[in-house]
Amino acid sequence: MHIQLNGETLELPEGASVADLIERLELSGRRVAVERNLDIVPRSQYASTALADGDRLEVAVSYTHLR
Protein backbone atom coordinates (compact mmCIF):
# COMPACT_ATOMS: atom_id res chain seq x y z
CA MET A 1 0.00 0.00 0.00
CA HIS A 2 1.07 3.61 -0.50
CA ILE A 3 0.67 6.43 2.00
CA GLN A 4 1.68 10.08 1.98
CA LEU A 5 4.15 10.83 4.77
CA ASN A 6 4.94 14.50 5.27
CA GLY A 7 4.12 15.06 1.60
CA GLU A 8 6.23 12.15 0.26
CA THR A 9 4.93 8.82 -1.03
CA LEU A 10 5.96 5.81 1.05
CA GLU A 11 5.21 2.15 0.43
CA LEU A 12 4.26 0.00 3.43
CA PRO A 13 3.10 -3.59 3.74
CA GLU A 14 -0.64 -4.20 3.97
CA GLY A 15 -1.86 -4.16 7.57
CA ALA A 16 0.89 -1.83 8.83
CA SER A 17 0.02 0.23 11.89
CA VAL A 18 1.16 3.64 13.07
CA ALA A 19 3.50 1.79 15.48
CA ASP A 20 5.01 -0.10 12.52
CA LEU A 21 5.58 3.19 10.72
CA ILE A 22 7.28 4.74 13.76
CA GLU A 23 9.55 1.69 14.01
CA ARG A 24 10.38 1.80 10.29
CA LEU A 25 11.31 5.47 10.63
CA GLU A 26 13.58 4.53 13.57
CA LEU A 27 11.70 6.90 15.85
CA SER A 28 10.82 4.38 18.58
CA GLY A 29 11.40 5.86 22.02
CA ARG A 30 11.34 9.44 20.73
CA ARG A 31 8.68 12.03 21.37
CA VAL A 32 6.62 12.10 18.20
CA ALA A 33 3.22 13.40 17.20
CA VAL A 34 1.27 11.66 14.44
CA GLU A 35 -1.61 13.09 12.43
CA ARG A 36 -3.54 10.69 10.18
CA ASN A 37 -5.97 12.19 7.68
CA LEU A 38 -6.13 15.43 9.72
CA ASP A 39 -6.80 13.62 13.05
CA ILE A 40 -4.22 13.33 15.83
CA VAL A 41 -3.49 9.71 16.75
CA PRO A 42 -3.02 9.29 20.52
CA ARG A 43 0.21 7.48 21.42
CA SER A 44 -1.85 4.83 23.22
CA GLN A 45 -3.47 3.95 19.88
CA TYR A 46 -0.37 3.69 17.67
CA ALA A 47 -0.34 -0.13 17.73
CA SER A 48 -4.07 -0.47 17.10
CA THR A 49 -4.35 2.16 14.36
CA ALA A 50 -4.09 0.35 11.04
CA LEU A 51 -3.00 2.35 8.03
CA ALA A 52 -4.82 2.16 4.70
CA ASP A 53 -3.81 2.80 1.13
CA GLY A 54 -3.96 6.53 0.43
CA ASP A 55 -3.72 7.67 4.07
CA ARG A 56 -2.04 11.02 4.59
CA LEU A 57 0.21 11.24 7.62
CA GLU A 58 2.23 13.99 9.19
CA VAL A 59 4.87 12.99 11.73
CA ALA A 60 6.59 15.58 13.89
CA VAL A 61 9.56 14.77 16.12
CA SER A 62 10.63 16.73 19.18
CA TYR A 63 14.36 17.38 19.23
CA THR A 64 14.58 19.19 22.57
CA HIS A 65 17.89 18.74 24.32
CA LEU A 66 18.48 18.97 28.06
CA ARG A 67 21.47 20.83 29.34
PyMOL Python script that loads the backbone (N, CA, C, O; Angstrom):
from pymol import cmd

cmd.read_pdbstr("""\
ATOM      1  N   MET A   1       0.852  -1.177   0.000  1.00  0.00           N
ATOM      2  CA  MET A   1       0.000   0.000   0.000  1.00  0.00           C
ATOM      3  C   MET A   1       0.890   1.230   0.000  1.00  0.00           C
ATOM      4  O   MET A   1       2.053   1.170   0.399  1.00  0.00           O
ATOM      5  N   HIS A   2       0.334   2.344  -0.451  1.00  0.00           N
ATOM      6  CA  HIS A   2       1.067   3.606  -0.503  1.00  0.00           C
ATOM      7  C   HIS A   2       0.368   4.634   0.392  1.00  0.00           C
ATOM      8  O   HIS A   2      -0.854   4.775   0.372  1.00  0.00           O
ATOM      9  N   ILE A   3       1.177   5.339   1.169  1.00  0.00           N
ATOM     10  CA  ILE A   3       0.674   6.428   1.997  1.00  0.00           C
ATOM     11  C   ILE A   3       1.450   7.682   1.639  1.00  0.00           C
ATOM     12  O   ILE A   3       2.478   7.618   0.965  1.00  0.00           O
ATOM     13  N   GLN A   4       0.954   8.817   2.093  1.00  0.00           N
ATOM     14  CA  GLN A   4       1.682  10.080   1.981  1.00  0.00           C
ATOM     15  C   GLN A   4       2.215  10.398   3.371  1.00  0.00           C
ATOM     16  O   GLN A   4       1.440  10.527   4.319  1.00  0.00           O
ATOM     17  N   LEU A   5       3.518  10.523   3.495  1.00  0.00           N
ATOM     18  CA  LEU A   5       4.150  10.834   4.771  1.00  0.00           C
ATOM     19  C   LEU A   5       4.873  12.164   4.637  1.00  0.00           C
ATOM     20  O   LEU A   5       5.866  12.278   3.919  1.00  0.00           O
ATOM     21  N   ASN A   6       4.362  13.159   5.335  1.00  0.00           N
ATOM     22  CA  ASN A   6       4.940  14.504   5.266  1.00  0.00           C
ATOM     23  C   ASN A   6       5.120  14.944   3.812  1.00  0.00           C
ATOM     24  O   ASN A   6       6.128  15.553   3.454  1.00  0.00           O
ATOM     25  N   GLY A   7       4.122  14.622   2.979  1.00  0.00           N
ATOM     26  CA  GLY A   7       4.121  15.060   1.595  1.00  0.00           C
ATOM     27  C   GLY A   7       4.855  14.152   0.628  1.00  0.00           C
ATOM     28  O   GLY A   7       4.852  14.419  -0.574  1.00  0.00           O
ATOM     29  N   GLU A   8       5.485  13.087   1.109  1.00  0.00           N
ATOM     30  CA  GLU A   8       6.231  12.155   0.262  1.00  0.00           C
ATOM     31  C   GLU A   8       5.511  10.809   0.231  1.00  0.00           C
ATOM     32  O   GLU A   8       4.938  10.385   1.235  1.00  0.00           O
ATOM     33  N   THR A   9       5.540  10.142  -0.916  1.00  0.00           N
ATOM     34  CA  THR A   9       4.932   8.819  -1.029  1.00  0.00           C
ATOM     35  C   THR A   9       5.843   7.777  -0.395  1.00  0.00           C
ATOM     36  O   THR A   9       7.057   7.775  -0.601  1.00  0.00           O
ATOM     37  N   LEU A  10       5.223   6.889   0.385  1.00  0.00           N
ATOM     38  CA  LEU A  10       5.958   5.814   1.049  1.00  0.00           C
ATOM     39  C   LEU A  10       5.170   4.533   0.883  1.00  0.00           C
ATOM     40  O   LEU A  10       3.948   4.526   1.037  1.00  0.00           O
ATOM     41  N   GLU A  11       5.858   3.450   0.572  1.00  0.00           N
ATOM     42  CA  GLU A  11       5.209   2.153   0.433  1.00  0.00           C
ATOM     43  C   GLU A  11       5.375   1.372   1.735  1.00  0.00           C
ATOM     44  O   GLU A  11       6.473   1.280   2.285  1.00  0.00           O
ATOM     45  N   LEU A  12       4.271   0.816   2.215  1.00  0.00           N
ATOM     46  CA  LEU A  12       4.263   0.002   3.425  1.00  0.00           C
ATOM     47  C   LEU A  12       3.545  -1.304   3.144  1.00  0.00           C
ATOM     48  O   LEU A  12       2.733  -1.376   2.221  1.00  0.00           O
ATOM     49  N   PRO A  13       3.831  -2.343   3.930  1.00  0.00           N
ATOM     50  CA  PRO A  13       3.104  -3.588   3.743  1.00  0.00           C
ATOM     51  C   PRO A  13       1.648  -3.443   4.192  1.00  0.00           C
ATOM     52  O   PRO A  13       1.339  -2.655   5.086  1.00  0.00           O
ATOM     53  N   GLU A  14       0.773  -4.205   3.567  1.00  0.00           N
ATOM     54  CA  GLU A  14      -0.638  -4.202   3.970  1.00  0.00           C
ATOM     55  C   GLU A  14      -0.735  -4.544   5.450  1.00  0.00           C
ATOM     56  O   GLU A  14       0.002  -5.397   5.946  1.00  0.00           O
ATOM     57  N   GLY A  15      -1.639  -3.881   6.149  1.00  0.00           N
ATOM     58  CA  GLY A  15      -1.857  -4.158   7.568  1.00  0.00           C
ATOM     59  C   GLY A  15      -0.915  -3.430   8.504  1.00  0.00           C
ATOM     60  O   GLY A  15      -0.975  -3.637   9.716  1.00  0.00           O
ATOM     61  N   ALA A  16      -0.041  -2.578   7.971  1.00  0.00           N
ATOM     62  CA  ALA A  16       0.887  -1.834   8.826  1.00  0.00           C
ATOM     63  C   ALA A  16       0.119  -0.876   9.720  1.00  0.00           C
ATOM     64  O   ALA A  16      -0.913  -0.329   9.332  1.00  0.00           O
ATOM     65  N   SER A  17       0.636  -0.685  10.914  1.00  0.00           N
ATOM     66  CA  SER A  17       0.025   0.227  11.886  1.00  0.00           C
ATOM     67  C   SER A  17       0.886   1.478  12.031  1.00  0.00           C
ATOM     68  O   SER A  17       1.985   1.556  11.481  1.00  0.00           O
ATOM     69  N   VAL A  18       0.377   2.443  12.770  1.00  0.00           N
ATOM     70  CA  VAL A  18       1.165   3.637  13.071  1.00  0.00           C
ATOM     71  C   VAL A  18       2.432   3.231  13.820  1.00  0.00           C
ATOM     72  O   VAL A  18       3.502   3.786  13.568  1.00  0.00           O
ATOM     73  N   ALA A  19       2.322   2.267  14.741  1.00  0.00           N
ATOM     74  CA  ALA A  19       3.505   1.792  15.483  1.00  0.00           C
ATOM     75  C   ALA A  19       4.539   1.200  14.522  1.00  0.00           C
ATOM     76  O   ALA A  19       5.738   1.417  14.696  1.00  0.00           O
ATOM     77  N   ASP A  20       4.088   0.460  13.519  1.00  0.00           N
ATOM     78  CA  ASP A  20       5.009  -0.099  12.522  1.00  0.00           C
ATOM     79  C   ASP A  20       5.725   1.013  11.760  1.00  0.00           C
ATOM     80  O   ASP A  20       6.922   0.922  11.489  1.00  0.00           O
ATOM     81  N   LEU A  21       4.986   2.053  11.422  1.00  0.00           N
ATOM     82  CA  LEU A  21       5.576   3.189  10.718  1.00  0.00           C
ATOM     83  C   LEU A  21       6.644   3.863  11.582  1.00  0.00           C
ATOM     84  O   LEU A  21       7.738   4.162  11.103  1.00  0.00           O
ATOM     85  N   ILE A  22       6.326   4.097  12.844  1.00  0.00           N
ATOM     86  CA  ILE A  22       7.278   4.740  13.758  1.00  0.00           C
ATOM     87  C   ILE A  22       8.553   3.894  13.866  1.00  0.00           C
ATOM     88  O   ILE A  22       9.661   4.431  13.876  1.00  0.00           O
ATOM     89  N   GLU A  23       8.389   2.579  13.945  1.00  0.00           N
ATOM     90  CA  GLU A  23       9.548   1.685  14.012  1.00  0.00           C
ATOM     91  C   GLU A  23      10.361   1.757  12.715  1.00  0.00           C
ATOM     92  O   GLU A  23      11.589   1.838  12.753  1.00  0.00           O
ATOM     93  N   ARG A  24       9.682   1.729  11.583  1.00  0.00           N
ATOM     94  CA  ARG A  24      10.378   1.798  10.292  1.00  0.00           C
ATOM     95  C   ARG A  24      11.171   3.093  10.154  1.00  0.00           C
ATOM     96  O   ARG A  24      12.253   3.106   9.566  1.00  0.00           O
ATOM     97  N   LEU A  25      10.635   4.172  10.694  1.00  0.00           N
ATOM     98  CA  LEU A  25      11.308   5.467  10.631  1.00  0.00           C
ATOM     99  C   LEU A  25      12.405   5.605  11.688  1.00  0.00           C
ATOM    100  O   LEU A  25      13.068   6.639  11.776  1.00  0.00           O
ATOM    101  N   GLU A  26      12.590   4.551  12.491  1.00  0.00           N
ATOM    102  CA  GLU A  26      13.582   4.529  13.571  1.00  0.00           C
ATOM    103  C   GLU A  26      13.344   5.662  14.571  1.00  0.00           C
ATOM    104  O   GLU A  26      14.276   6.329  15.020  1.00  0.00           O
ATOM    105  N   LEU A  27      12.068   5.854  14.903  1.00  0.00           N
ATOM    106  CA  LEU A  27      11.697   6.899  15.853  1.00  0.00           C
ATOM    107  C   LEU A  27      11.179   6.316  17.164  1.00  0.00           C
ATOM    108  O   LEU A  27      10.689   7.058  18.015  1.00  0.00           O
ATOM    109  N   SER A  28      11.280   5.010  17.338  1.00  0.00           N
ATOM    110  CA  SER A  28      10.821   4.375  18.577  1.00  0.00           C
ATOM    111  C   SER A  28      11.554   4.985  19.762  1.00  0.00           C
ATOM    112  O   SER A  28      12.768   5.182  19.719  1.00  0.00           O
ATOM    113  N   GLY A  29      10.808   5.281  20.817  1.00  0.00           N
ATOM    114  CA  GLY A  29      11.397   5.856  22.016  1.00  0.00           C
ATOM    115  C   GLY A  29      11.537   7.367  21.973  1.00  0.00           C
ATOM    116  O   GLY A  29      11.893   7.976  22.982  1.00  0.00           O
ATOM    117  N   ARG A  30      11.270   7.977  20.849  1.00  0.00           N
ATOM    118  CA  ARG A  30      11.341   9.436  20.730  1.00  0.00           C
ATOM    119  C   ARG A  30       9.966  10.041  20.936  1.00  0.00           C
ATOM    120  O   ARG A  30       8.949   9.359  20.817  1.00  0.00           O
ATOM    121  N   ARG A  31       9.946  11.305  21.239  1.00  0.00           N
ATOM    122  CA  ARG A  31       8.683  12.027  21.374  1.00  0.00           C
ATOM    123  C   ARG A  31       8.223  12.431  19.977  1.00  0.00           C
ATOM    124  O   ARG A  31       8.828  13.288  19.332  1.00  0.00           O
ATOM    125  N   VAL A  32       7.148  11.801  19.523  1.00  0.00           N
ATOM    126  CA  VAL A  32       6.623  12.096  18.196  1.00  0.00           C
ATOM    127  C   VAL A  32       5.131  12.388  18.290  1.00  0.00           C
ATOM    128  O   VAL A  32       4.448  11.928  19.206  1.00  0.00           O
ATOM    129  N   ALA A  33       4.649  13.146  17.345  1.00  0.00           N
ATOM    130  CA  ALA A  33       3.217  13.396  17.198  1.00  0.00           C
ATOM    131  C   ALA A  33       2.840  12.920  15.805  1.00  0.00           C
ATOM    132  O   ALA A  33       3.547  13.186  14.832  1.00  0.00           O
ATOM    133  N   VAL A  34       1.709  12.209  15.718  1.00  0.00           N
ATOM    134  CA  VAL A  34       1.266  11.659  14.443  1.00  0.00           C
ATOM    135  C   VAL A  34      -0.136  12.151  14.135  1.00  0.00           C
ATOM    136  O   VAL A  34      -1.043  12.052  14.961  1.00  0.00           O
ATOM    137  N   GLU A  35      -0.295  12.676  12.943  1.00  0.00           N
ATOM    138  CA  GLU A  35      -1.607  13.087  12.433  1.00  0.00           C
ATOM    139  C   GLU A  35      -1.923  12.192  11.243  1.00  0.00           C
ATOM    140  O   GLU A  35      -1.122  12.070  10.315  1.00  0.00           O
ATOM    141  N   ARG A  36      -3.101  11.565  11.279  1.00  0.00           N
ATOM    142  CA  ARG A  36      -3.542  10.694  10.182  1.00  0.00           C
ATOM    143  C   ARG A  36      -4.822  11.261   9.606  1.00  0.00           C
ATOM    144  O   ARG A  36      -5.831  11.360  10.304  1.00  0.00           O
ATOM    145  N   ASN A  37      -4.790  11.631   8.346  1.00  0.00           N
ATOM    146  CA  ASN A  37      -5.969  12.194   7.677  1.00  0.00           C
ATOM    147  C   ASN A  37      -6.600  13.320   8.497  1.00  0.00           C
ATOM    148  O   ASN A  37      -7.816  13.368   8.683  1.00  0.00           O
ATOM    149  N   LEU A  38      -5.753  14.216   8.977  1.00  0.00           N
ATOM    150  CA  LEU A  38      -6.129  15.427   9.723  1.00  0.00           C
ATOM    151  C   LEU A  38      -6.578  15.168  11.160  1.00  0.00           C
ATOM    152  O   LEU A  38      -7.044  16.094  11.824  1.00  0.00           O
ATOM    153  N   ASP A  39      -6.453  13.938  11.657  1.00  0.00           N
ATOM    154  CA  ASP A  39      -6.797  13.619  13.051  1.00  0.00           C
ATOM    155  C   ASP A  39      -5.538  13.185  13.792  1.00  0.00           C
ATOM    156  O   ASP A  39      -4.755  12.379  13.288  1.00  0.00           O
ATOM    157  N   ILE A  40      -5.351  13.728  15.000  1.00  0.00           N
ATOM    158  CA  ILE A  40      -4.222  13.328  15.832  1.00  0.00           C
ATOM    159  C   ILE A  40      -4.458  11.904  16.322  1.00  0.00           C
ATOM    160  O   ILE A  40      -5.557  11.563  16.761  1.00  0.00           O
ATOM    161  N   VAL A  41      -3.421  11.081  16.244  1.00  0.00           N
ATOM    162  CA  VAL A  41      -3.493   9.710  16.752  1.00  0.00           C
ATOM    163  C   VAL A  41      -2.850   9.693  18.135  1.00  0.00           C
ATOM    164  O   VAL A  41      -1.657   9.973  18.257  1.00  0.00           O
ATOM    165  N   PRO A  42      -3.613   9.370  19.181  1.00  0.00           N
ATOM    166  CA  PRO A  42      -3.019   9.291  20.522  1.00  0.00           C
ATOM    167  C   PRO A  42      -1.951   8.195  20.573  1.00  0.00           C
ATOM    168  O   PRO A  42      -2.111   7.139  19.959  1.00  0.00           O
ATOM    169  N   ARG A  43      -0.876   8.446  21.299  1.00  0.00           N
ATOM    170  CA  ARG A  43       0.214   7.477  21.417  1.00  0.00           C
ATOM    171  C   ARG A  43      -0.309   6.108  21.854  1.00  0.00           C
ATOM    172  O   ARG A  43       0.189   5.078  21.400  1.00  0.00           O
ATOM    173  N   SER A  44      -1.296   6.096  22.720  1.00  0.00           N
ATOM    174  CA  SER A  44      -1.847   4.832  23.223  1.00  0.00           C
ATOM    175  C   SER A  44      -2.537   4.019  22.126  1.00  0.00           C
ATOM    176  O   SER A  44      -2.838   2.842  22.326  1.00  0.00           O
ATOM    177  N   GLN A  45      -2.788   4.638  20.969  1.00  0.00           N
ATOM    178  CA  GLN A  45      -3.473   3.950  19.882  1.00  0.00           C
ATOM    179  C   GLN A  45      -2.566   3.660  18.678  1.00  0.00           C
ATOM    180  O   GLN A  45      -3.051   3.196  17.646  1.00  0.00           O
ATOM    181  N   TYR A  46      -1.279   3.923  18.792  1.00  0.00           N
ATOM    182  CA  TYR A  46      -0.368   3.690  17.671  1.00  0.00           C
ATOM    183  C   TYR A  46      -0.422   2.239  17.193  1.00  0.00           C
ATOM    184  O   TYR A  46      -0.510   1.989  15.991  1.00  0.00           O
ATOM    185  N   ALA A  47      -0.371   1.285  18.118  1.00  0.00           N
ATOM    186  CA  ALA A  47      -0.339  -0.132  17.731  1.00  0.00           C
ATOM    187  C   ALA A  47      -1.663  -0.599  17.131  1.00  0.00           C
ATOM    188  O   ALA A  47      -1.681  -1.488  16.280  1.00  0.00           O
ATOM    189  N   SER A  48      -2.754  -0.008  17.566  1.00  0.00           N
ATOM    190  CA  SER A  48      -4.073  -0.467  17.104  1.00  0.00           C
ATOM    191  C   SER A  48      -4.616   0.341  15.930  1.00  0.00           C
ATOM    192  O   SER A  48      -5.701   0.043  15.431  1.00  0.00           O
ATOM    193  N   THR A  49      -3.888   1.347  15.487  1.00  0.00           N
ATOM    194  CA  THR A  49      -4.349   2.164  14.359  1.00  0.00           C
ATOM    195  C   THR A  49      -3.728   1.649  13.065  1.00  0.00           C
ATOM    196  O   THR A  49      -2.565   1.913  12.759  1.00  0.00           O
ATOM    197  N   ALA A  50      -4.547   0.900  12.310  1.00  0.00           N
ATOM    198  CA  ALA A  50      -4.087   0.348  11.041  1.00  0.00           C
ATOM    199  C   ALA A  50      -4.098   1.438   9.975  1.00  0.00           C
ATOM    200  O   ALA A  50      -4.999   2.276   9.928  1.00  0.00           O
ATOM    201  N   LEU A  51      -3.089   1.410   9.133  1.00  0.00           N
ATOM    202  CA  LEU A  51      -3.004   2.351   8.032  1.00  0.00           C
ATOM    203  C   LEU A  51      -3.659   1.748   6.801  1.00  0.00           C
ATOM    204  O   LEU A  51      -3.716   0.528   6.652  1.00  0.00           O
ATOM    205  N   ALA A  52      -4.152   2.606   5.924  1.00  0.00           N
ATOM    206  CA  ALA A  52      -4.823   2.160   4.700  1.00  0.00           C
ATOM    207  C   ALA A  52      -4.202   2.867   3.505  1.00  0.00           C
ATOM    208  O   ALA A  52      -3.643   3.957   3.628  1.00  0.00           O
ATOM    209  N   ASP A  53      -4.312   2.227   2.353  1.00  0.00           N
ATOM    210  CA  ASP A  53      -3.807   2.801   1.125  1.00  0.00           C
ATOM    211  C   ASP A  53      -4.383   4.205   0.929  1.00  0.00           C
ATOM    212  O   ASP A  53      -5.595   4.400   1.019  1.00  0.00           O
ATOM    213  N   GLY A  54      -3.522   5.168   0.664  1.00  0.00           N
ATOM    214  CA  GLY A  54      -3.959   6.533   0.428  1.00  0.00           C
ATOM    215  C   GLY A  54      -3.997   7.414   1.662  1.00  0.00           C
ATOM    216  O   GLY A  54      -4.255   8.612   1.549  1.00  0.00           O
ATOM    217  N   ASP A  55      -3.743   6.842   2.861  1.00  0.00           N
ATOM    218  CA  ASP A  55      -3.717   7.668   4.070  1.00  0.00           C
ATOM    219  C   ASP A  55      -2.674   8.765   3.927  1.00  0.00           C
ATOM    220  O   ASP A  55      -1.645   8.594   3.275  1.00  0.00           O
ATOM    221  N   ARG A  56      -2.972   9.897   4.557  1.00  0.00           N
ATOM    222  CA  ARG A  56      -2.036  11.019   4.595  1.00  0.00           C
ATOM    223  C   ARG A  56      -1.617  11.226   6.043  1.00  0.00           C
ATOM    224  O   ARG A  56      -2.444  11.478   6.920  1.00  0.00           O
ATOM    225  N   LEU A  57      -0.317  11.114   6.271  1.00  0.00           N
ATOM    226  CA  LEU A  57       0.213  11.238   7.623  1.00  0.00           C
ATOM    227  C   LEU A  57       1.218  12.363   7.714  1.00  0.00           C
ATOM    228  O   LEU A  57       1.972  12.631   6.779  1.00  0.00           O
ATOM    229  N   GLU A  58       1.210  13.004   8.847  1.00  0.00           N
ATOM    230  CA  GLU A  58       2.227  13.988   9.188  1.00  0.00           C
ATOM    231  C   GLU A  58       2.841  13.505  10.495  1.00  0.00           C
ATOM    232  O   GLU A  58       2.125  13.226  11.458  1.00  0.00           O
ATOM    233  N   VAL A  59       4.160  13.406  10.527  1.00  0.00           N
ATOM    234  CA  VAL A  59       4.867  12.987  11.726  1.00  0.00           C
ATOM    235  C   VAL A  59       5.824  14.101  12.112  1.00  0.00           C
ATOM    236  O   VAL A  59       6.638  14.553  11.307  1.00  0.00           O
ATOM    237  N   ALA A  60       5.708  14.534  13.357  1.00  0.00           N
ATOM    238  CA  ALA A  60       6.591  15.576  13.885  1.00  0.00           C
ATOM    239  C   ALA A  60       7.384  14.987  15.046  1.00  0.00           C
ATOM    240  O   ALA A  60       6.838  14.261  15.878  1.00  0.00           O
ATOM    241  N   VAL A  61       8.668  15.303  15.094  1.00  0.00           N
ATOM    242  CA  VAL A  61       9.564  14.775  16.119  1.00  0.00           C
ATOM    243  C   VAL A  61      10.084  15.923  16.958  1.00  0.00           C
ATOM    244  O   VAL A  61      10.478  16.965  16.434  1.00  0.00           O
ATOM    245  N   SER A  62      10.080  15.724  18.269  1.00  0.00           N
ATOM    246  CA  SER A  62      10.630  16.729  19.185  1.00  0.00           C
ATOM    247  C   SER A  62      12.120  16.472  19.344  1.00  0.00           C
ATOM    248  O   SER A  62      12.534  15.364  19.686  1.00  0.00           O
ATOM    249  N   TYR A  63      12.912  17.485  19.098  1.00  0.00           N
ATOM    250  CA  TYR A  63      14.360  17.375  19.230  1.00  0.00           C
ATOM    251  C   TYR A  63      14.871  18.270  20.355  1.00  0.00           C
ATOM    252  O   TYR A  63      15.939  18.870  20.230  1.00  0.00           O
ATOM    253  N   THR A  64      14.123  18.365  21.448  1.00  0.00           N
ATOM    254  CA  THR A  64      14.579  19.185  22.573  1.00  0.00           C
ATOM    255  C   THR A  64      15.753  18.485  23.262  1.00  0.00           C
ATOM    256  O   THR A  64      15.767  17.263  23.416  1.00  0.00           O
ATOM    257  N   HIS A  65      16.704  19.266  23.659  1.00  0.00           N
ATOM    258  CA  HIS A  65      17.892  18.739  24.321  1.00  0.00           C
ATOM    259  C   HIS A  65      17.983  19.339  25.721  1.00  0.00           C
ATOM    260  O   HIS A  65      17.781  20.538  25.915  1.00  0.00           O
ATOM    261  N   LEU A  66      18.288  18.488  26.679  1.00  0.00           N
ATOM    262  CA  LEU A  66      18.479  18.969  28.057  1.00  0.00           C
ATOM    263  C   LEU A  66      19.914  19.373  28.237  1.00  0.00           C
ATOM    264  O   LEU A  66      20.824  18.788  27.650  1.00  0.00           O
ATOM    265  N   ARG A  67      20.104  20.375  29.050  1.00  0.00           N
ATOM    266  CA  ARG A  67      21.473  20.833  29.336  1.00  0.00           C
ATOM    267  C   ARG A  67      21.888  20.368  30.691  1.00  0.00           C
ATOM    268  O   ARG A  67      23.007  20.647  31.124  1.00  0.00           O
TER     269      ARG A  67
END
""", "prot")
cmd.dss("prot")
cmd.show_as("cartoon", "prot")
cmd.util.cbc("prot")
cmd.orient("prot")
